[in-house]
Amino acid sequence: MSDLVSSGALNLASVVVSVLLLVVGLVLWFFVNRASSRTSEQIELLEALLDQQKRQNALLRRLCEANEPEKPAVEEKAVEAKNEDEDDFIRLVAER
């Protein structure tokens, strides 16, 4: 008779431990999933911000070019050659 009682208690303890492990696993999964979704949202927001900054830079560049005073053609050629060299260098620099 004592064998049946001890095996029943052991079986019950096994079930309790299994349920506790399941609950702990579900709680861990919840927090990991939540952190992952927040990270994805932050990445999307940062990409949108980068896109807006690129558009603002392009707009500023156009405004600056529109407000520049007229220069002689000879100086423009020298400036264009210099800008091409700078553009090549800028392409090599990684974006933030």
All heavy atoms as an XYZ file, in Angstrom:
753
protein
N       0.802     -1.178      0.000
C       0.000      0.000      0.000
C       0.855      1.255      0.000
O       0.486      2.232     -0.619
C      -0.880     -0.068      1.240
C      -1.926      0.937      1.283
S      -3.203      0.438      0.135
C      -4.428      1.551      0.547
N       1.968      1.227      0.703
C       2.823      2.403      0.758
C       3.456      2.683     -0.608
O       3.779      3.818     -0.920
C       3.894      2.235      1.825
O       4.777      1.203      1.461
N       3.635      1.619     -1.420
C       4.175      1.815     -2.760
C       3.212      2.613     -3.624
O       3.638      3.454     -4.420
C       4.461      0.463     -3.420
C       5.607     -0.279     -2.769
O       6.438      0.409     -2.135
O       5.665     -1.511     -2.896
N       1.907      2.363     -3.491
C       0.931      3.095     -4.289
C       0.870      4.571     -3.895
O       0.755      5.451     -4.732
C      -0.454      2.464     -4.138
C      -0.616      1.063     -4.724
C      -1.985      0.508     -4.375
C      -0.428      1.088     -6.221
N       0.970      4.836     -2.595
C       0.926      6.220     -2.118
C       2.161      6.976     -2.576
O       2.073      8.105     -3.058
C       0.786      6.255     -0.589
C       0.924      7.677     -0.062
C      -0.532      5.644     -0.156
N       3.329      6.366     -2.436
C       4.559      7.056     -2.817
C       4.637      7.246     -4.327
O       5.108      8.272     -4.802
C       5.779      6.305     -2.291
O       5.885      5.043     -2.918
N       4.173      6.291     -5.111
C       4.212      6.453     -6.564
C       3.198      7.496     -7.008
O       3.433      8.246     -7.950
C       3.970      5.127     -7.267
O       2.637      4.695     -7.041
N       2.042      7.584     -6.300
C       1.057      8.612     -6.620
C       1.575      9.993     -6.300
O       1.371     10.951     -7.051
N       2.267     10.143     -5.197
C       2.844     11.428     -4.820
C       3.960     11.811     -5.791
O       4.091     12.975     -6.179
C       3.375     11.362     -3.401
N       4.734     10.829     -6.224
C       5.800     11.083     -7.179
C       5.215     11.492     -8.516
O       5.707     12.412     -9.168
C       6.684      9.835     -7.323
C       7.915      9.982     -8.210
C       8.846     11.041     -7.638
C       8.630      8.657     -8.323
N       4.140     10.839     -8.926
C       3.481     11.162    -10.172
C       2.898     12.578    -10.107
O       3.003     13.351    -11.061
C       2.380     10.140    -10.463
C       1.835     10.270    -11.855
O       2.459     10.875    -12.717
N       0.658      9.706    -12.068
N       2.295     12.941     -8.979
C       1.735     14.278     -8.802
C       2.841     15.337     -8.809
O       2.689     16.396     -9.420
C       0.944     14.341     -7.484
C       0.264     15.674     -7.187
C      -0.779     15.980     -8.255
C      -0.355     15.641     -5.811
N       3.954     15.053     -8.161
C       5.087     15.993     -8.144
C       5.630     16.183     -9.563
O       5.982     17.305     -9.962
C       6.176     15.484     -7.222
N       5.672     15.126    -10.341
C       6.142     15.214    -11.726
C       5.219     16.108    -12.553
O       5.682     16.921    -13.355
C       6.230     13.816    -12.326
O       6.572     13.882    -13.677
N       3.922     15.960    -12.355
C       2.957     16.781    -13.082
C       3.088     18.249    -12.675
O       3.056     19.158    -13.519
C       1.512     16.262    -12.855
C       0.486     17.246    -13.386
C       1.335     14.904    -13.480
N       3.252     18.510    -11.379
C       3.397     19.886    -10.891
C       4.649     20.535    -11.476
O       4.622     21.683    -11.914
C       3.406     19.913     -9.347
C       3.819     21.281     -8.823
C       2.047     19.517     -8.806
N       5.762     19.794    -11.483
C       7.007     20.322    -12.042
C       6.836     20.596    -13.533
O       7.282     21.636    -14.045
C       8.175     19.348    -11.780
C       9.410     19.749    -12.590
C       8.505     19.295    -10.300
N       6.169     19.722    -14.248
C       5.936     19.919    -15.681
C       5.096     21.163    -15.931
O       5.383     21.957    -16.837
C       5.245     18.695    -16.282
O       6.052     17.562    -16.175
N       4.051     21.348    -15.129
C       3.192     22.525    -15.289
C       3.975     23.807    -14.974
O       3.853     24.808    -15.686
C       1.928     22.399    -14.411
C       1.155     23.700    -14.363
C       1.046     21.269    -14.918
N       4.784     23.773    -13.923
C       5.596     24.946    -13.579
C       6.584     25.282    -14.698
O       6.763     26.450    -15.046
C       6.337     24.717    -12.270
C       5.499     24.831    -10.991
C       6.341     24.477     -9.772
C       4.934     26.229    -10.848
N       7.223     24.268    -15.266
C       8.152     24.511    -16.375
C       7.424     25.085    -17.581
O       7.946     25.974    -18.280
C       8.881     23.225    -16.745
C       9.970     22.764    -15.780
C      10.542     21.416    -16.209
C      11.078     23.804    -15.702
N       6.215     24.604    -17.827
C       5.420     25.123    -18.934
C       5.071     26.590    -18.714
O       5.201     27.417    -19.628
C       4.137     24.286    -19.103
C       3.185     24.757    -20.209
C       3.834     24.585    -21.568
C       1.872     24.008    -20.120
N       4.666     26.941    -17.507
C       4.319     28.333    -17.195
C       5.541     29.233    -17.326
O       5.474     30.321    -17.912
C       3.687     28.430    -15.782
C       3.567     29.876    -15.336
C       2.334     27.743    -15.760
N       6.678     28.793    -16.795
C       7.907     29.578    -16.897
C       8.305     29.744    -18.364
O       8.702     30.835    -18.799
C       9.049     28.926    -16.078
C      10.393     29.576    -16.387
C       8.737     29.012    -14.593
N       8.194     28.700    -19.150
C       8.510     28.775    -20.576
C       7.603     29.751    -21.311
O       8.064     30.521    -22.162
N       6.306     29.732    -20.987
C       5.375     30.660    -21.628
C       5.668     32.112    -21.245
O       5.590     33.017    -22.082
C       3.928     30.300    -21.275
C       3.383     29.037    -21.936
C       1.991     28.708    -21.392
C       3.348     29.190    -23.447
N       6.017     32.341    -19.998
C       6.358     33.705    -19.559
C       7.616     34.187    -20.274
O       7.673     35.325    -20.766
C       6.522     33.756    -18.025
C       7.134     35.066    -17.571
C       5.180     33.524    -17.348
N       8.626     33.337    -20.362
C       9.848     33.711    -21.077
C       9.567     33.988    -22.550
O      10.069     34.958    -23.113
C      10.906     32.612    -20.934
C      11.595     32.504    -19.578
C      12.518     31.294    -19.550
C      12.371     33.773    -19.284
N       8.748     33.139    -23.179
C       8.395     33.336    -24.580
C       7.679     34.676    -24.766
O       7.931     35.399    -25.729
C       7.495     32.194    -25.063
C       6.988     32.430    -26.453
C       7.635     32.193    -27.623
C       5.714     32.968    -26.800
N       6.843     32.549    -28.678
C       5.658     33.025    -28.199
C       4.624     33.403    -26.062
C       4.537     33.511    -28.871
C       3.508     33.881    -26.736
C       3.474     33.930    -28.127
N       6.800     35.036    -23.845
C       6.067     36.293    -23.930
C       7.028     37.479    -23.934
O       6.923     38.377    -24.779
C       5.080     36.413    -22.762
C       4.447     37.766    -22.652
C       3.430     38.139    -23.516
C       4.876     38.666    -21.691
C       2.848     39.388    -23.423
C       4.293     39.921    -21.589
C       3.274     40.277    -22.456
N       7.979     37.503    -23.002
C       8.884     38.646    -22.913
C       9.852     38.702    -24.095
O      10.168     39.781    -24.596
C       9.640     38.632    -21.589
C       8.782     39.076    -20.432
C       8.389     38.175    -19.457
C       8.364     40.389    -20.331
C       7.595     38.578    -18.404
C       7.574     40.808    -19.277
C       7.183     39.899    -18.304
N      10.316     37.567    -24.570
C      11.200     37.553    -25.737
C      10.448     38.023    -26.972
O      10.958     38.828    -27.764
C      11.804     36.143    -25.948
C      12.488     36.039    -27.297
C      12.772     35.811    -24.829
N       9.222     37.557    -27.150
C       8.415     37.964    -28.296
C       8.111     39.459    -28.244
O       8.157     40.155    -29.262
C       7.120     37.153    -28.320
C       6.364     37.325    -29.600
O       6.929     37.678    -30.627
N       5.072     37.086    -29.551
N       7.807     39.965    -27.068
C       7.514     41.387    -26.894
C       8.737     42.239    -27.211
O       8.640     43.265    -27.899
C       7.048     41.634    -25.464
C       6.551     43.016    -25.220
C       5.928     43.092    -23.850
N       6.327     44.341    -23.236
C       6.263     44.605    -21.969
N       5.821     43.701    -21.137
N       6.632     45.756    -21.500
N       9.891     41.828    -26.743
C      11.129     42.565    -27.031
C      11.438     42.545    -28.521
O      11.879     43.548    -29.099
C      12.289     41.978    -26.237
N      11.191     41.418    -29.158
C      11.452     41.300    -30.586
C      10.537     42.221    -31.388
O      10.982     42.878    -32.335
C      11.241     39.851    -31.032
O      11.372     39.749    -32.419
N       9.270     42.288    -31.022
C       8.343     43.149    -31.761
C       8.676     44.621    -31.539
O       8.580     45.427    -32.462
C       6.901     42.858    -31.364
O       6.682     43.178    -30.011
N       9.098     44.982    -30.332
C       9.502     46.371    -30.079
C      10.737     46.729    -30.890
O      10.847     47.833    -31.421
C       9.786     46.589    -28.600
C       8.543     46.746    -27.777
C       8.896     47.177    -26.376
N       7.696     47.441    -25.605
C       7.695     47.899    -24.376
N       8.840     48.145    -23.774
N       6.584     48.129    -23.746
N      11.663     45.814    -30.993
C      12.870     46.060    -31.778
C      12.519     46.253    -33.240
O      13.060     47.138    -33.904
C      13.858     44.887    -31.620
O      14.160     44.724    -30.235
C      15.136     45.136    -32.382
N      11.606     45.447    -33.751
C      11.178     45.587    -35.144
C      10.531     46.951    -35.375
O      10.778     47.606    -36.397
C      10.197     44.484    -35.516
O      10.813     43.231    -35.427
N       9.711     47.402    -34.440
C       9.079     48.712    -34.566
C      10.124     49.823    -34.554
O      10.034     50.774    -35.335
C       8.089     48.936    -33.431
C       6.844     48.088    -33.522
C       5.953     48.221    -32.298
O       6.302     49.002    -31.382
O       4.911     47.549    -32.265
N      11.126     49.693    -33.689
C      12.169     50.709    -33.629
C      12.969     50.748    -34.924
O      13.335     51.825    -35.408
C      13.094     50.444    -32.442
C      12.453     50.745    -31.108
C      13.349     50.393    -29.932
O      14.375     49.735    -30.101
N      12.965     50.831    -28.752
N      13.237     49.596    -35.499
C      13.970     49.550    -36.770
C      13.159     50.230    -37.864
O      13.694     50.997    -38.670
C      14.324     48.099    -37.135
C      15.410     47.580    -36.194
C      14.787     47.998    -38.587
C      15.695     46.104    -36.327
N      11.853     49.963    -37.920
C      10.996     50.610    -38.916
C      10.999     52.125    -38.736
O      11.076     52.880    -39.718
C       9.570     50.073    -38.815
C       9.409     48.655    -39.287
C       7.997     48.127    -39.061
O       7.095     48.934    -38.729
O       7.793     46.922    -39.239
N      10.926     52.590    -37.488
C      10.941     54.031    -37.228
C      12.269     54.658    -37.634
O      12.303     55.749    -38.213
C      10.646     54.307    -35.757
C       9.221     54.025    -35.301
C       9.118     54.185    -33.781
C       8.242     54.959    -35.988
N      13.364     53.971    -37.352
C      14.675     54.494    -37.738
C      14.830     54.551    -39.254
O      15.413     55.493    -39.789
C      15.791     53.645    -37.118
C      15.988     53.823    -35.618
C      16.991     52.792    -35.101
C      16.447     55.229    -35.287
N      14.312     53.556    -39.964
C      14.376     53.578    -41.427
C      13.538     54.718    -41.991
O      13.950     55.394    -42.944
C      13.916     52.240    -41.998
C      14.918     51.122    -41.774
C      14.411     49.761    -42.221
O      13.194     49.634    -42.490
O      15.241     48.844    -42.296
N      12.370     54.975    -41.403
C      11.534     56.093    -41.844
C      12.240     57.417    -41.576
O      12.205     58.340    -42.411
C      10.187     56.051    -41.133
N      12.902     57.522    -40.437
C      13.647     58.733    -40.106
C      14.794     58.959    -41.086
O      15.031     60.083    -41.543
C      14.180     58.636    -38.675
C      14.938     59.841    -38.145
C      14.024     61.051    -38.076
C      15.499     59.538    -36.771
N      15.496     57.904    -41.434
C      16.586     58.007    -42.403
C      16.065     58.479    -43.748
O      16.672     59.334    -44.399
C      17.296     56.658    -42.538
C      18.434     56.596    -43.561
C      19.566     57.521    -43.143
C      18.926     55.174    -43.708
N      14.928     57.949    -44.178
C      14.328     58.354    -45.446
C      13.959     59.838    -45.427
O      14.231     60.572    -46.382
C      13.091     57.495    -45.734
C      12.513     57.780    -47.101
O      13.299     57.878    -48.060
O      11.268     57.909    -47.190
N      13.386     60.294    -44.327
C      13.034     61.707    -44.206
C      14.272     62.596    -44.202
O      14.276     63.667    -44.816
C      12.228     61.941    -42.936
C      10.827     61.377    -42.989
C      10.089     61.562    -41.680
O      10.647     62.097    -40.716
N       8.845     61.123    -41.640
N      15.325     62.152    -43.547
C      16.561     62.937    -43.533
C      17.170     63.032    -44.925
O      17.689     64.084    -45.319
C      17.569     62.329    -42.561
C      17.230     62.570    -41.115
C      18.218     61.905    -40.170
O      18.975     61.031    -40.567
N      18.201     62.328    -38.912
N      17.099     61.960    -45.686
C      17.619     61.996    -47.060
C      16.827     62.984    -47.896
O      17.400     63.746    -48.691
C      17.571     60.601    -47.680
C      18.639     59.671    -47.163
C      18.555     58.324    -47.841
C      19.625     57.382    -47.335
N      19.562     56.064    -47.992
N      15.489     62.977    -47.734
C      14.664     63.927    -48.481
C      14.969     65.367    -48.061
O      15.037     66.264    -48.904
C      13.186     63.625    -48.276
C      12.725     62.453    -49.114
C      11.223     62.364    -49.112
N      10.864     61.195    -48.312
C       9.804     61.083    -47.551
N       8.950     62.053    -47.458
N       9.584     59.990    -46.856
N      15.170     65.604    -46.766
C      15.497     66.948    -46.293
C      16.846     67.406    -46.836
O      17.000     68.567    -47.231
C      15.523     66.981    -44.765
C      14.157     66.933    -44.133
C      14.235     66.909    -42.606
O      15.305     66.747    -42.034
N      13.086     67.059    -41.964
N      17.816     66.513    -46.874
C      19.133     66.865    -47.425
C      19.031     67.223    -48.901
O      19.659     68.177    -49.356
C      20.130     65.732    -47.217
C      20.567     65.603    -45.776
O      20.438     66.536    -44.995
N      21.077     64.438    -45.419
N      18.242     66.461    -49.647
C      18.069     66.758    -51.067
C      17.383     68.112    -51.247
O      17.775     68.908    -52.119
C      17.258     65.656    -51.740
N      16.380     68.396    -50.430
C      15.681     69.675    -50.514
C      16.614     70.825    -50.149
O      16.639     71.861    -50.835
C      14.472     69.669    -49.585
C      13.621     70.932    -49.557
C      13.041     71.207    -50.939
C      12.512     70.798    -48.535
N      17.394     70.664    -49.097
C      18.363     71.696    -48.719
C      19.391     71.930    -49.813
O      19.775     73.067    -50.093
C      19.065     71.322    -47.418
C      18.272     71.541    -46.139
C      19.014     70.942    -44.952
C      18.044     73.021    -45.907
N      19.840     70.859    -50.436
C      20.811     70.989    -51.516
C      20.215     71.783    -52.677
O      20.851     72.669    -53.246
C      21.253     69.594    -51.981
C      22.429     69.637    -52.931
C      22.971     68.246    -53.182
N      23.619     67.750    -51.962
C      23.445     66.533    -51.470
N      22.668     65.674    -52.076
N      24.051     66.162    -50.368
N      18.942     71.491    -53.022
C      18.284     72.228    -54.108
C      18.090     73.695    -53.736
O      18.272     74.583    -54.572
C      16.923     71.603    -54.440
C      17.049     70.292    -55.172
C      15.754     69.819    -55.787
N      14.553     70.295    -55.121
C      13.481     69.573    -54.863
N      13.462     68.307    -55.199
N      12.424     70.100    -54.284
N      17.721     73.959    -52.475
C      17.551     75.348    -52.051
C      18.864     76.114    -52.086
O      18.912     77.278    -52.499
C      16.963     75.400    -50.640
C      15.493     75.039    -50.507
C      15.109     74.940    -49.041
C      14.632     76.062    -51.210
N      19.931     75.480    -51.650
C      21.239     76.136    -51.672
C      21.689     76.418    -53.096
O      22.237     77.481    -53.390
C      22.286     75.298    -50.953
S      22.043     75.249    -49.162
N      21.453     75.470    -53.979
C      21.833     75.672    -55.377
C      21.005     76.773    -56.011
O      21.497     77.536    -56.845
C      21.680     74.368    -56.158
C      22.710     73.321    -55.790
C      22.433     71.964    -56.436
O      21.409     71.834    -57.139
O      23.245     71.049    -56.230
N      19.746     76.898    -55.627
C      18.880     77.933    -56.193
C      19.271     79.315    -55.690
O      19.086     80.315    -56.394
C      17.428     77.655    -55.841
N      19.826     79.406    -54.499
C      20.189     80.698    -53.916
C      21.624     81.128    -54.206
O      22.028     82.206    -53.794
C      19.968     80.680    -52.399
C      18.508     80.634    -52.038
O      17.664     81.094    -52.787
N      18.203     80.064    -50.888
N      22.392     80.301    -54.899
C      23.769     80.664    -55.220
C      23.795     81.772    -56.263
O      22.994     81.774    -57.196
C      24.535     79.458    -55.768
C      24.929     78.453    -54.724
C      25.727     77.296    -55.318
O      25.896     77.248    -56.554
O      26.166     76.445    -54.546
N      24.730     82.717    -56.116
C      24.864     83.751    -57.149
C      25.485     83.163    -58.414
O      26.161     82.130    -58.376
C      25.795     84.787    -56.509
C      26.536     84.035    -55.460
C      25.614     82.931    -55.004
N      25.222     83.815    -59.543
C      25.760     83.346    -60.828
C      27.273     83.513    -60.842
O      27.822     84.519    -60.386
C      25.143     84.143    -61.977
C      23.674     83.889    -62.157
C      23.391     82.463    -62.614
O      24.198     81.916    -63.383
O      22.371     81.912    -62.185
N      27.990     82.524    -61.404
C      29.447     82.560    -61.509
C      29.818     82.386    -62.976
O      29.052     81.818    -63.758
C      30.075     81.434    -60.681
C      29.852     81.581    -59.193
C      30.544     80.484    -58.438
C      30.308     80.649    -56.948
N      30.957     79.600    -56.179
N      30.994     82.803    -63.339
C      31.437     82.598    -64.728
C      31.554     81.111    -65.060
O      31.704     80.267    -64.176
C      32.816     83.259    -64.776
C      32.874     84.165    -63.585
C      31.916     83.609    -62.581
N      31.479     80.788    -66.333
C      31.482     79.406    -66.803
C      32.793     78.697    -66.473
O      32.816     77.499    -66.222
C      31.220     79.358    -68.297
N      33.908     79.420    -66.479
C      35.214     78.810    -66.214
C      35.257     78.289    -64.773
O      35.733     77.182    -64.528
C      36.349     79.826    -66.465
C      37.683     79.238    -66.067
C      36.329     80.295    -67.902
N      34.748     79.073    -63.848
C      34.770     78.637    -62.459
C      33.821     77.466    -62.241
O      34.087     76.596    -61.423
C      34.382     79.808    -61.540
C      35.436     80.883    -61.445
C      35.036     81.993    -60.483
O      34.115     81.769    -59.677
O      35.646     83.062    -60.544
N      32.712     77.434    -62.979
C      31.757     76.343    -62.832
C      32.381     75.005    -63.219
O      32.147     73.993    -62.561
C      30.508     76.605    -63.676
C      29.629     77.701    -63.123
C      28.411     77.941    -63.981
O      28.181     77.158    -64.921
O      27.691     78.896    -63.705
N      33.166     75.006    -64.277
C      33.813     73.764    -64.701
C      34.777     73.265    -63.621
O      34.836     72.072    -63.337
C      34.549     73.960    -66.021
C      33.614     74.160    -67.190
C      34.385     74.358    -68.465
C      33.442     74.633    -69.633
N      34.167     74.902    -70.866
N      35.524     74.187    -63.026
C      36.461     73.795    -61.969
C      35.704     73.284    -60.754
O      36.098     72.287    -60.131
C      37.347     74.975    -61.589
N      34.592     73.925    -60.416
C      33.787     73.504    -59.264
C      33.160     72.143    -59.536
O      33.116     71.280    -58.669
C      32.704     74.564    -58.933
C      31.711     74.024    -57.923
C      33.358     75.836    -58.425
N      32.669     71.925    -60.772
C      32.068     70.628    -61.118
C      33.095     69.508    -61.021
O      32.794     68.431    -60.510
C      31.479     70.688    -62.523
C      30.209     71.503    -62.624
C      29.699     71.596    -64.036
O      30.274     70.930    -64.924
O      28.739     72.343    -64.257
N      34.304     69.754    -61.488
C      35.347     68.734    -61.399
C      35.670     68.438    -59.934
O      35.841     67.278    -59.548
C      36.602     69.195    -62.137
N      35.708     69.486    -59.118
C      35.978     69.294    -57.696
C      34.832     68.537    -57.023
O      35.052     67.643    -56.211
C      36.188     70.644    -57.016
C      36.557     70.545    -55.566
C      36.765     71.912    -54.955
C      37.092     71.792    -53.484
N      37.225     73.094    -52.840
N      33.578     68.861    -57.381
C      32.410     68.186    -56.808
C      32.373     66.711    -57.190
O      31.969     65.871    -56.396
C      31.117     68.866    -57.249
C      30.875     70.180    -56.527
O      31.453     70.424    -55.482
N      30.033     71.012    -57.095
N      32.784     66.394    -58.415
C      32.815     64.991    -58.830
C      33.799     64.204    -57.964
O      33.515     63.077    -57.568
C      33.182     64.883    -60.310
C      32.074     65.338    -61.241
C      32.504     65.300    -62.684
O      33.636     64.857    -62.968
O      31.704     65.710    -63.539
N      34.951     64.815    -57.683
C      35.923     64.149    -56.816
C      35.351     63.964    -55.414
O      35.512     62.920    -54.789
C      37.223     64.952    -56.740
C      37.970     64.965    -58.072
O      37.688     64.061    -58.898
O      38.808     65.857    -58.275
N      34.666     64.999    -54.912
C      34.071     64.903    -53.575
C      32.961     63.873    -53.548
O      32.807     63.136    -52.581
C      33.545     66.270    -53.133
C      34.638     67.264    -52.816
C      34.070     68.632    -52.459
O      32.842     68.791    -52.477
O      34.868     69.526    -52.173
N      32.142     63.824    -54.603
C      31.055     62.846    -54.657
C      31.605     61.421    -54.630
O      31.036     60.542    -53.995
C      30.193     63.049    -55.904
C      29.334     64.305    -55.802
O      29.142     64.792    -54.666
O      28.867     64.779    -56.855
N      32.704     61.196    -55.331
C      33.298     59.863    -55.308
C      33.735     59.501    -53.897
O      33.569     58.375    -53.465
C      34.498     59.793    -56.260
C      34.071     59.872    -57.722
O      32.885     59.577    -57.994
O      34.910     60.216    -58.573
N      34.286     60.467    -53.182
C      34.720     60.203    -51.814
C      33.520     59.979    -50.901
O      33.531     59.097    -50.054
C      35.564     61.375    -51.295
C      36.028     61.187    -49.883
C      37.013     60.267    -49.590
C      35.457     61.894    -48.840
C      37.441     60.064    -48.291
C      35.870     61.712    -47.543
C      36.873     60.791    -47.277
N      32.471     60.753    -51.079
C      31.289     60.633    -50.225
C      30.644     59.267    -50.413
O      30.133     58.671    -49.479
C      30.281     61.771    -50.516
C      30.866     63.089    -50.016
C      28.944     61.503    -49.861
C      30.048     64.298    -50.384
N      30.652     58.740    -51.596
C      30.060     57.425    -51.838
C      30.770     56.314    -51.053
O      30.189     55.295    -50.752
C      30.098     57.087    -53.326
C      29.137     57.908    -54.133
C      29.116     57.461    -55.556
N      28.589     58.528    -56.383
C      29.007     58.826    -57.593
N      29.956     58.112    -58.144
N      28.484     59.817    -58.252
N      32.041     56.542    -50.737
C      32.800     55.536    -50.012
C      32.501     55.555    -48.517
O      32.716     54.573    -47.837
C      34.300     55.747    -50.219
C      34.809     55.583    -51.651
C      36.291     55.934    -51.721
C      34.582     54.166    -52.135
N      31.986     56.674    -48.009
C      31.720     56.797    -46.582
C      30.394     56.118    -46.257
O      29.383     56.348    -46.910
C      31.673     58.280    -46.161
C      31.337     58.408    -44.692
C      33.003     58.940    -46.466
N      30.396     55.271    -45.254
C      29.180     54.546    -44.877
C      28.195     55.499    -44.235
O      28.558     56.406    -43.511
C      29.525     53.417    -43.893
N      26.896     55.233    -44.484
C      25.855     56.055    -43.879
C      25.631     55.622    -42.451
O      25.857     54.484    -42.092
C      24.560     55.922    -44.659
C      24.640     56.522    -46.038
C      23.299     56.444    -46.729
O      22.308     56.118    -46.088
O      23.280     56.724    -47.937
N      25.122     56.536    -41.669
C      24.810     56.193    -40.279
C      23.416     55.688    -40.186
O      22.534     56.024    -40.843
C      24.956     57.406    -39.385
C      26.389     57.782    -39.212
C      26.493     58.870    -38.202
N      27.912     59.200    -38.044
C      28.335     59.997    -37.136
N      27.530     60.554    -36.304
N      29.609     60.254    -37.037
